[in-house]
Amino acid sequence: MISRLRASRLARVALVVVALGFCGYGLFARWDDTRDALTRLSWPYAGAALLAGVLGLGAWMLAWRRLLAGLGSPLPLRAAVRIYFVSQLGKYIPGSVWALVAQMELAKEHRVPRDRGASAGVLSMATTVATGCAVAAVTLPLTSPDATRRYWWLLALAPIFLAMLHPRILAFALNRALRLVRRPPLARAAGLGTMARAVAWTAVGWLLFGAHTWLLVRAAGGHGLFLATGAYALAFTAGFIIIIAPGGVGVREAALTVTLGPVLPAAGAPLVVALASRVVLTVADLAWAGAAVLLGTRHPVLAEDEVEPVAGPVD
C-alpha cells in the first residue's frame, strides 16, 4: 500500500476516501447518543468551541512546520497547511501510521526527503504526547482524583517524555531508527531553539483545546477551565497511545467522561460533552482539510538544495 502511495496519485485519493469513511464511522457509530448530546448544548458555546478547536489544530500545524524547518526543509505556509491537514485525515484509519505515511508522501512533492518528513512527523507526535502528559500531570491531581487514580500510569510518564525531547536524545533515537532501516543519518538535527518553539506552539494548542472543552462544559452547565484543559490533554493522549481505536474513538470519550465528573455532576453530562467534543473536533479536521484542498499549491516551494546544509543543530 505504501509503495502504491508513492507511485499513484489515485492511491492517495483512495486513502483520503477511506479516511473519510472511518471519520464518518466515528461520528455516526453512536448517532442517537450524539444527536441527543448536540441538542442539549447551547449553540453559541458549541460554535465558540469549534473556533477554539480550529485554532488549536492550527497551532499544532505551526509546531510541525517549525520542526520541519529545523531539520532543514522550511515550507511556505500554504504548502504546510495542505500537507499537514490533508494527511491528518489518516489518523481516523486504525493503526495511527497512515497520517504519517500520507504526510511523508505529500511533503515529498515539495522536495522534502522522506526520511526528513518522517522524522518531523515523529518529532511532532512525540512533542504532542510529552506536552499533553505534562499538562494532564500538572492539572488533574489538583482537580480530578478519580482520573488521577485511573490514569496514574500515563501521568507518571510525563517527566520521562519531556526529558526525551532533549535534542541530543531525539537525534540519537532518530539516527538509530534510520540505521535500522538502512538509511543515512539526518544531515541536520533539530536544535534546542527549534524544540522550544515547537513545544511552545504545542502548548498553545493544548490551551486552545482546553478552551474548547471548557466551552462545552459551560454549555452543559459546568465550569472549570483548569480541569477542562487537563481532561482533554489526558483524553487525547490516551486515545493516541491506544492505537487500535481510529482517531481515539471510544478511548477519548471514556477518559473525558471520567475526568469531567467533578464539574459535571448531572447524570449523563460528561458523556454529552465527550460526544460533542468528538463532533466539534471532527468538523474542525474536515474544515481544515477542505481549506487545504482549496488553497492548492500555487506558490513556489524551496528546493532542498536552496537550504544551506549545516552539520549540527541550527535554529
C-alpha positions in Angstrom: 0.0 0.0 0.0 2.8 2.4 0.9 4.6 1.7 -2.4 1.4 2.4 -4.3 1.0 5.7 -2.4 4.4 6.7 -3.7 3.6 5.8 -7.3 0.0 6.7 -7.7 -2.0 9.8 -7.1 -5.1 7.7 -7.4 -4.0 5.6 -4.4 -3.6 8.8 -2.3 -7.1 9.9 -3.2 -8.3 6.4 -2.2 -6.6 6.8 1.1 -8.4 10.0 1.7 -11.7 8.4 0.8 -11.0 5.6 3.3 -10.1 8.1 5.9 -13.3 10.0 5.4 -15.2 6.7 5.7 -13.7 6.0 9.1 -14.2 9.6 10.1 -17.9 9.1 9.3 -17.9 6.0 11.4 -16.5 7.9 14.3 -19.4 10.4 14.0 -22.3 8.0 13.4 -21.4 4.9 15.3 -23.3 6.3 18.3 -25.5 8.7 16.4 -28.6 8.6 18.7 -26.4 9.5 21.7 -24.5 12.1 19.7 -27.7 13.7 18.4 -29.1 13.9 21.9 -25.8 15.4 23.1 -25.9 18.1 20.5 -29.5 19.1 21.1 -28.7 19.6 24.8 -25.9 22.1 24.2 -26.0 25.9 23.7 -25.2 26.5 20.0 -23.2 29.8 20.7 -21.0 27.8 23.1 -20.6 25.0 20.6 -19.7 27.5 17.8 -17.1 29.1 20.1 -15.7 25.6 20.9 -15.4 24.8 17.2 -13.4 28.0 16.7 -11.1 27.1 19.6 -10.6 23.7 18.1 -9.8 25.1 14.6 -7.2 27.4 16.2 -5.8 24.6 18.3 -5.2 22.5 15.2 -3.6 25.5 13.5 -1.1 25.9 16.4 -0.1 22.2 16.1 0.4 22.6 12.4 2.8 25.5 13.1 4.7 23.3 15.6 5.2 20.6 12.9 6.2 23.3 10.4 8.8 24.6 12.8 10.2 21.1 13.4 10.5 20.5 9.6 12.3 23.8 9.1 14.7 23.0 12.0 15.5 19.7 10.2 16.4 21.7 7.0 13.2 21.8 5.0 11.3 25.1 5.5 7.9 25.2 3.8 5.7 28.1 2.8 2.6 28.4 5.0 0.3 27.4 2.1 2.2 24.2 1.4 2.5 23.4 5.1 -1.3 23.7 5.6 -2.0 21.5 2.6 0.4 18.7 3.6 -0.4 18.7 7.3 -4.2 18.9 7.2 -4.8 16.6 4.3 -2.5 14.0 5.9 -4.2 14.3 9.3 -7.3 12.6 7.9 -5.2 9.4 8.0 -5.4 9.4 11.8 -9.0 8.2 11.5 -7.8 4.9 10.0 -6.9 2.2 12.5 -3.2 1.9 13.1 -2.1 5.5 13.7 0.5 5.2 10.9 -1.4 6.4 7.9 -1.3 10.1 8.8 2.5 9.9 9.0 2.7 8.0 5.7 0.5 10.5 3.9 2.4 13.4 5.4 5.7 12.0 4.3 4.5 11.4 0.7 2.8 14.8 0.4 5.9 16.5 1.7 8.0 14.6 -0.9 6.2 16.6 -3.6 7.7 19.7 -2.1 11.3 18.3 -2.2 11.3 17.2 1.4 13.2 13.9 1.7 11.1 11.1 3.0 13.5 10.5 5.9 13.2 14.1 6.9 9.5 14.2 6.5 9.1 11.1 8.6 11.4 12.4 11.3 9.4 15.7 11.5 6.2 13.7 11.9 7.6 11.5 14.6 9.0 14.6 16.5 5.6 16.3 16.2 3.9 13.3 17.7 6.5 13.0 20.4 6.1 16.7 21.3 2.3 16.4 21.4 2.3 13.4 23.7 5.0 14.7 26.0 3.4 18.1 26.5 -0.1 16.5 26.8 1.1 14.2 29.6 2.7 17.3 31.3 -0.4 19.4 31.1 -2.5 16.5 32.5 0.0 15.8 35.2 0.0 19.4 36.4 -3.8 19.9 36.3 -5.5 16.7 37.2 -4.0 15.8 40.6 -5.5 19.1 41.8 -8.9 18.8 40.2 -9.9 15.2 39.5 -8.8 12.5 42.0 -10.7 9.8 40.1 -8.9 10.5 36.8 -5.6 10.6 38.7 -6.3 7.2 40.2 -7.3 5.6 37.0 -4.6 7.1 34.7 -1.7 7.4 37.1 0.5 5.4 34.8 0.1 8.0 32.0 0.7 10.9 34.3 3.8 9.2 35.7 5.3 9.1 32.1 5.2 13.0 31.8 8.7 13.7 33.1 10.2 10.8 31.1 8.6 12.0 27.9 9.6 15.6 28.5 13.3 14.6 29.1 13.2 12.6 25.8 12.5 15.9 24.0 16.1 17.0 24.5 17.7 17.5 21.0 20.6 15.1 21.7 18.3 12.3 22.8 16.0 12.9 19.8 18.9 13.0 17.3 20.3 9.7 18.8 16.9 8.0 18.6 16.1 9.1 15.1 19.5 8.2 13.7 19.4 4.8 15.3 16.0 4.2 13.8 17.3 5.3 10.4 20.2 3.0 10.7 17.9 0.1 11.5 16.1 0.7 8.1 19.5 1.2 6.4 19.1 4.9 5.8 21.7 7.5 6.3 21.6 9.7 9.4 19.9 13.1 9.3 22.0 15.8 7.8 20.7 18.3 10.2 19.3 17.9 13.7 16.6 19.9 15.4 18.3 22.2 17.9 17.2 23.4 21.3 15.6 26.6 19.9 13.6 24.5 17.4 12.3 22.2 20.0 11.5 25.1 22.4 9.4 26.8 19.7 7.7 23.5 18.8 6.9 22.9 22.4 5.6 26.5 22.8 3.2 26.1 19.7 2.1 22.7 21.0 1.3 24.2 24.4 -0.7 27.0 22.8 -2.6 24.2 21.1 -3.3 22.5 24.4 -4.6 25.8 25.9 -7.0 26.2 22.9 -8.2 22.6 23.2 -8.7 23.2 26.9 -10.8 26.3 26.0 -12.8 24.2 23.5 -13.5 21.6 26.3 -14.3 24.3 28.8 -16.8 25.9 26.5 -18.6 22.6 26.0 -18.6 22.1 29.8 -20.1 25.5 30.2 -22.7 24.7 27.6 -23.6 21.6 29.7 -23.9 23.7 32.9 -20.5 23.1 34.4 -17.3 25.1 35.0 -13.5 24.7 35.4 -11.1 25.8 32.7 -8.1 24.3 34.6 -9.8 20.9 34.8 -11.1 21.0 31.2 -7.6 21.6 29.8 -6.1 18.7 31.7 -9.1 16.5 30.9 -8.7 17.0 27.2 -4.9 16.5 27.3 -5.3 13.2 29.2 -8.1 12.0 26.9 -6.3 12.9 23.7 -3.0 11.3 24.9 -4.7 8.1 26.0 -6.6 7.9 22.7 -3.3 8.4 20.8 -1.3 5.8 22.7 -4.0 3.1 22.4 -3.6 2.8 18.6 -6.3 0.2 18.0 -9.0 2.9 18.1 -9.2 5.1 14.9 -8.8 8.7 15.9 -9.0 7.6 19.6 -12.8 6.7 19.2 -14.1 5.4 22.4 -10.9 5.8 24.4 -11.0 9.6 24.3 -14.7 9.7 25.3 -14.1 7.3 28.2 -11.3 9.4 29.6 -13.2 12.6 29.3 -16.3 11.1 30.9 -14.2 10.0 34.0 -12.3 13.3 34.2 -15.1 15.7 33.9 -17.2 14.1 36.6 -16.2 16.6 39.4 -17.5 19.6 37.4 -20.5 17.9 35.7 -22.4 16.1 38.4 -25.6 15.8 36.4 -26.2 12.3 35.1 -25.0 11.9 31.6 -23.5 15.4 31.3 -19.8 14.2 31.0 -20.8 11.9 28.1 -22.7 14.7 26.4 -19.5 16.8 26.5 -17.4 14.0 25.3 -19.6 13.2 22.3 -20.0 16.9 21.4 -16.2 17.3 21.6 -15.8 14.4 19.1 -18.2 16.0 16.7 -16.7 19.5 17.0 -13.1 18.4 16.5 -14.0 16.1 13.6 -15.7 19.1 11.9 -12.6 21.2 12.6 -10.4 18.5 11.0 -12.7 18.4 7.9 -12.8 22.2 7.7 -9.0 22.4 7.7 -8.7 19.6 5.2 -11.2 21.3 2.9 -9.4 24.6 3.2 -6.1 22.9 2.5 -7.5 21.4 -0.8 -8.9 24.8 -1.8 -5.6 26.5 -1.1 -3.8 24.3 -3.5 -0.1 24.8 -4.2 0.3 27.9 -6.3 3.3 29.4 -4.5 6.8 28.1 -5.3 8.5 25.9 -2.7 12.0 25.9 -1.5 14.1 23.2 -3.1 16.3 21.1 -0.9 19.5 22.5 -2.4 18.3 26.0 -1.6 18.7 25.3 2.1 22.3 25.7 3.3 23.3 22.4 4.9 24.5 22.5 8.4 26.0 19.6 10.3 24.9 20.4 13.8 21.7 21.7 15.4 20.6 25.0 14.0 17.7 27.4 14.7 
